[in-house]
């Protein structure tokens, strides 16, 4: 199953990636191939998937820099990022079978159940308040009738009614003030939750950067090792050439000794031997010249070997510097985890504030409904909207807290094993989605 792309460009080329470019096609050679004018298509290298990830990354050829390894898309509910690849290699995450999950997980049903339970509780409380108010109104009407029947003073009756109206208005004003205070606290809790989510996203982005720097350090170390091996191979080849020329010189000396030994034979043989001697001398001069050339080449080879050794030493020092940078990145990742724990504490505090705000809002709305019938429609509408916002906020807090409580493992020494790591991704900031009540809510971060 294909993931959901993060850009229109990858969405336009998704079908091309499924027509044979991945696997045995050109795009699988070395992890990348060039298709089209100036575009380079790179296969996603996410481990743990049988047959590999079907997605590709496109970038303009010749842009330079480190090439991306992971497509960054969500496939079967799992984002393909550097941090996810690290967790798969360490055995802390097992990818689901291809096609076993939908592109997007269904919305959790807990907010609906919570809302229904809250509505039932509020309905029961409302019925109790209405019954009490009706009983009070009936008793008040009976007592009022008895007083009117026994009292013939209309001014006293009017004064008593005015006092009752003033008391009701005072209670209504107090309930409205409590409602406004609960709404203010709810907005403050929502702001605190948004700040905690933003801090978590920044911490994960910094962790992704640290993992990328550790990956670069490992690549530089591997390159230095390859250059040192190449210098050793050239040195061995120079030694082999020197030994071969030495054997040729020994053979020439043997032939010269044989020619001098046969010089004491017949005069005819002497002339022939003299001719052979001249040829041998010419061959000897040629071999001497070759020997001098080999000596010069040997000296040059020694010079080149010394330079290669110096370069290898420099590469070794750079590798040690890269290891030190990797340790620094590991320490930075630990600091980022501490910041993540602080963000988790702030999220917990925001959840507690939201719970208190919901309780105060419910009490204020119930009191306001019981005290006045004239504002019943407006108060009911405001209560429904406020309850929906609080339910959405509680759902977002619950999901964020569940993700923040997920154990985060310290990134191991990936460079020592020669493997590239990723974090998630890099984690991109969540886009804004529209909640059912019409309010903007940050998109939930992905695992």
N, C-alpha and C positions, 0 to 999 in steps of 0.2 A: 504493500500500500504506500502511495506517495505521501510525503509530508506537505504541510501547508507552507508555501514559500513566503518569504518576508519581503519580496519586491516583485514588481510586474515583469522585470526582465527575466527572472528565473521562471516565472509562471508561463511566459511565452515560449520558453525553450524546454519545458518539461517533457513534451511529447517527443522532441528530437532525442532526448537522453534515453528514452525507452525503445528506440528503433535500432539498437545494436551497437551504439557507441560505447556502452559500458560492458565490460567483460572481455570478449575477444576482439572488440573493435579497436580503432586507433586511439580512442580516449583512454584505454586501459594500459597503454604502453608507457611504463614509467610514471603512471599516475596522471598524465596529461597529454594532450595532443592539440594541434592547431586546426580549427575548423572555421572556414569563412575568412573574410578579409580582416586581419588584425585582431581576431578574437582567439583566445586560448581557453580551451575547455578542460577543466581539471576534475578528475573523479574524486568523490568523497571517500576518505580512507577510514571511516568509522569501523572499529573492530567489533567482532562478536556477531556479525550478520552473515549467514550463509549466502555466498555469491556476491557479497559486498553491497554497499548502499547504491540504489539506482539513480541517485541525484548527482548532478554535476554543478561545478562553480565556473562561471564565465568571467574572464577579465581580459583587458587588452594586452596583447603580447608586447614584451619589451618594456613593461612598466617598472621592472626592477623590484627589489625587496623580497622578503620571504613569501613564498606562495602559500595560499590557504590550503588546509588539509581537510577541513570539514565543512559541509554545506550549510550548517546553521539552521536547517529546517527541522520541523517536528514530524517524526516518522513513527507511527504506531504509538503515539503519546509520549515519545522520548525525544528531546532536542538533541540534534547531532552537533555537539560543541566540543571544544578541547577538554573542558572539565568532565563531560560525560565519558569521553574516550579514556581519560585517566582512571575514572572509577571502574570502567569495564576491564581495563588491563589489570587493575589491582584485585579484581574479583569481588568488588563491593557492589556491583550492579550487573544484572543479567538482562540483556535486551529481549523483549518478547519476540515470538515467532512472527515473521512478516505477514501482515494482514490480520493478526489476532485482535487488534484494537482499532476502533474508529479513529478518524482524523482528529476529532475533538471529543474529550470526555463529556458525558452528560452532566448537566448541572446537578449539584447535590440536592437531595430532597429534605435535608434537615431544616433549612430556613422555612419551607412551607409548613412542615409539621410544627415547628416552633410558633409560627404565626397563627396556625389554627388553634393550638393550645392556648396561646395568649388571647385570641379572640373569644374562645369559650370562657376563659376565666374572666375577661372583662365583661362579657355578656352576663355571666352570673352575678358579678359585682354590681352591674348596672341594674339588673332585676331586683337585687336586694335593696339597692338605694331607692329605686322607684317605689317598691313596696313600702319601705319605711317612710318615704315622702308622702305617699298616698295615705298611710295611716295617720301621719302627723297632720296632713291637710284635713282629713275627715274629723279628727279630734278637734282641730282648730275651728273647723266650721261649726261643730256641735257646741263647743264652748262659746263661739261667737254668737250663735243663735240664742243661747241661754242668756248671754249678757245683753244682747239687743232686746230680748223679750223682757228682761228685768230692768233695763236702763232705758230711760226715755230721753237721755241727753244726746242729741246728734253731734254736738261739738266734741264730746268725749270719745264717741265712736270714731269720728274722723281723726282725732289725735292718735288713737290706738292704731288705726290702720296706717297712718303716716309713719309711726315708729316701726311697725313691722316692715314696711317698705324700705326704710333706711337701713335696718339690720340686714335685710336680704341683699341690698346693694353693696353693703360693706363686705359681706361674705363673698359676693361675686367678684368684687375688686381684688380681694385676697387670692381667690382661685386663679384669676387671670395673671396676677403677678407671679404666682408659683409656676404657672404654665410657661411664662416668658423665661423665667430662670432655668427651667428644665430644658427649654429649647437652646438657650445659650450654652449650657453645659454639654448638650449633645453636639453642637457645632464645634466646641473646643475639643471634644473627644475625637471627632472625625479629623480635625486638623492634626492632632497628635498621631493618629494612625497613619495618615498620609506621610508625615515626616519620618516615622519609623520605617515605612516601606521604601522611601527614597534612600534612607541610610543603608538599608539592607542591599539595595541594588548597587549603590556605590561600593560597598564592601566586596560584593561578588565580582564587580568589574575590575577592582584592584587585584583580586586574587587571580583572575584570568590573565592580567598583565604580568604578574609575577611568574605564572606558569609558562607564558610565552617567552619571557627572558631566560628562564631555565632551559627551555628547548633550544634557543639560539646558542647558549653556552655549550650544550652538548654537541651541536652541529660543528662549532668551531674546533672543539677538541678532536672530533672524528676527522676533520680536514687536516689538522696538524699531524695526526697519526698516519694518514695516507701519504702525505708528503715525505715523512720520515721513512716509510717503507719503500717509496720510489727511490730515494737517495741510496738506501742500502742495496737495492737491485742494480742500480748503475755501478756501484762500487764492485759488486760481485762480477758484473760483466767485464769491467776493466781488468780485473785479476785474471779472468779466463783468457782474454785477448793477449795479455802479457805472457802467460804460460805457453800459448800456441806459438808465439814468435820465438820464444826461447827454444822450443823443440825444433823449429825450422833452422835456427842458428846452429844447433848441435849437429843436425844432419849435414849442413854445408861444411862444417869442420871435419866431419867424417869423410866426406867425399874428397876434400883437399888432402887429407892424410894418405888416402889410397893413391891419389895422383902422384905424390912425392915418392911413394914406395916403388912404383913402377917406372920411375925415371931412369934407374940404373940398368934397364934392359937394353935391348938392341937400339942402334942408332935410329932405325925406322920408328921403333916404339918411342925413342927419345923425342923425335920431332912431333909424333902424334901426342906424346905426353906433354910436350911444350905447348902444343895448341890447346890441349885439354887444360893445361895449367893456366894459360891466359884466360880461357873461358871460366875456369874456377875462380881466378883472381877477380875477373869482372863480376862473377856471381857473388864473390865475397864482398866486393865493394858495394854491390847493390844491397846485400844483406846488412852490411855495416850501416849504409845509409838508412835502410829500413829499421835497423836496431836503434840508430839515433832518433829516427822519427818516433819509434815506439817509446823510447826513453822520454822524449819530449811530451808525447801523449800521456805517458804514465805520470810525469810531473804535473801536467795540466789536470789529469784525473784526480791526483792527490789534492791539488788546489781546489778543484770543484767539490771533492768529497769533504774537504775541510769547511768550504762554504756551506755545503748541504748540512753538515753536522751543526754549524752555527745556526742555520735556519731552523733545523729540527729543535735545537735548544730554545730558540726564540718561540717556536710553536709550542714547546712544552711549557715555557713560562706563560704564554698566552692562555694555554689550557688551565694552568693553575689559577691564573687570574679569573678565568671563566668559572672555575669551581668556587672561588671566593665569592664571585657575584651571585652564583647560585645559592650559596649559604645565606647571603644577604637577602636574596629574594624569599628564601624560606622563613627568615626572621620577619620579613615584612608580611608574609602570609599569616604568621602567628599573630602579629599585631592586628591584622584585619579580622581575624577570628575573634579577638577580644572586642573589637568594635562591633562585630556582629552580635556578640552576647549582650553588649549594652543596648543595641537596637531591640533585641528580644525583650529586655527588661522594660524598655519604653513602650513596646507593644502590649506587654502584660498590664502596665499601668493604664494604657489607653482603653483596654478591654474592661478593666474594673470601673473606670470613669463612665464608659458607655452603659454598663449595667446599672450604675446608680442613676444615670440620666434617664434610662428607660423606666425605672421604678418611680422616680419623681414625676415623669411625664404621665404615666398611667394614673397616679394618684390625683394629679392636678386635673386631668380630663374627667375622671370619675366625679370629683367634687363639683367641677363646673357643670357637668350634665345634671347632677342632682339638684343644684341650686336654682337653675333657670331653665324654663321650657322654651322661652322665646329664642334663645341662641342655640337650640338643640341641633339644628341642621348645620350651622357653621362650625360648632365645636366638634360634631361627629366627623365632618370632613377634615378638619385640622388634625384630629386624633388619628384618623386612618392614614393620612400622609405622614405624620410623625412616626407612627408605628412601623410603616413600611420602610422609612429611612433607617430607623433603629434596627429593624430586622436585617436589612441589607448590610448595615455596618457590622452587626454581630456576625453575620456569615463571613464577611471579609476578614474580620479579626480572627475567627476560628480557623479559617484556612491558612492565614498568614502565620498564626501561632503554631499550627501543625507543621508547617514547612520550616519554621525557625527552630523547632525542637528536633528536627531530623539531624542526627549526628553528622558533623563535617569532619572528614579524616584529613590529617596533615598530609600535604603533598609530599611523596617520597622522593628520594634522590633519583629522579627519572633520567638525569644525564649520565649517572654511573651505569645504568643498564642500556644506554644508547637508544632510548625510546623517547618519542615526543609525547608531551602531556597536553591539555587544554586548558576556569573557569570561567563553562556555563556561562549568556553567554551571554567568545566573550558574551556575557549576558547583556542583552539589550534592555533598556528601560521599557516597562510595560506600557502598552497603549491604553488610552482611555476608552472605556465602554460605557454604555448607557444602562443604568439600573431600571427595574420595572417601575419605580416611582418617579422616573424622569430626572434623577440626579446623576451627576457624573461620578463614577467610581473607578479607581485604578484597576487595571487588569491584574489578575492574580498571577504571581510569579510561578514559573514552571520548575519542576524538579530536574 
